[in-house]
Amino acid sequence: MSDMTETTPGWLTTDDLEQARARMPILYVEAVPVRVDDSGEVTSVGLLLRIGPDGTVSRTLVSGRVLHHERVRDALLRHLEKDLGPVALPRIPAAPQPFTVAEYFPTQGITPYHDPRQHAVSLAYVVPVTGDCRPRQDALDLVWFSPHEAVSEAVQSEMPGGHGVLLKQALAHVGCMI
């Protein structure tokens, strides 16, 4: 038996991930990208436009798994860069304390958050970005909405799995009166 600990960064194979999802909660980070004015007030919220595996188009937040042996701060930066591009210039909070913890369940109705694939626990952050955001990977587009537009019924109806609820919580957290 070896006394060495495996520290190679990475993740599970697709099959291993499915087995893990069936047996334990998976840790995620979610970020609500915002633009702020000189006084720190949120002026706009960035929402990604994606096509789901079933072909549906939806609006969503920056989101992704935390890898084995990865700090939460590093996971946030990795997913922000992956979804918004390398020059988005996110300002990660000095104290990486989430504004909420969202618990996603495969069974609807336990919490406002639903993910049919798994039980997931997500640490959610509001992250100001100052650079040029260009969606990458599987995002079709990034659209900036005013806080008022972001919580409108039309936009909220395009946000599945409880992301609309999470967005409203984020805006309330930063003092946006909607």
Stockholm file with secondary structure:
# STOCKHOLM 1.0

chainA/1-178         MSDMTETTPGWLTTDDLEQARARMPILYVEAVPVRVDDSGEVTSVGLLLRIGPDGTVSRTLVSGRVLHHERVRDALLRHLEKDLGPVALPRIPAAPQPFTVAEYFPTQGITPYHDPRQHAVSLAYVVPVTGDCRPRQDALDLVWFSPHEAVSEAVQSEMPGGHGVLLKQALAHVGCMI
#=GR chainA/1-178 SS CCCCCCCCCCCCCHHHHHHHHHHSCEEEEEEEEEEECTTSCEEEEEEEEEECTTSCEEEECEEEECCTTCCHHHHHHHHHHHHHCTTCCBCCCSSCCCSEEEEEBSSTTSSSCBCTTCCEEEEEEEEEBCSCCCCCTTEEEEEEECHHHHTSHHHHTTCGGGHHHHHHHHHHHTTCCC
#=GC SS_cons         CCCCCCCCCCCCCHHHHHHHHHHSCEEEEEEEEEEECTTSCEEEEEEEEEECTTSCEEEECEEEECCTTCCHHHHHHHHHHHHHCTTCCBCCCSSCCCSEEEEEBSSTTSSSCBCTTCCEEEEEEEEEBCSCCCCCTTEEEEEEECHHHHTSHHHHTTCGGGHHHHHHHHHHHTTCCC
//
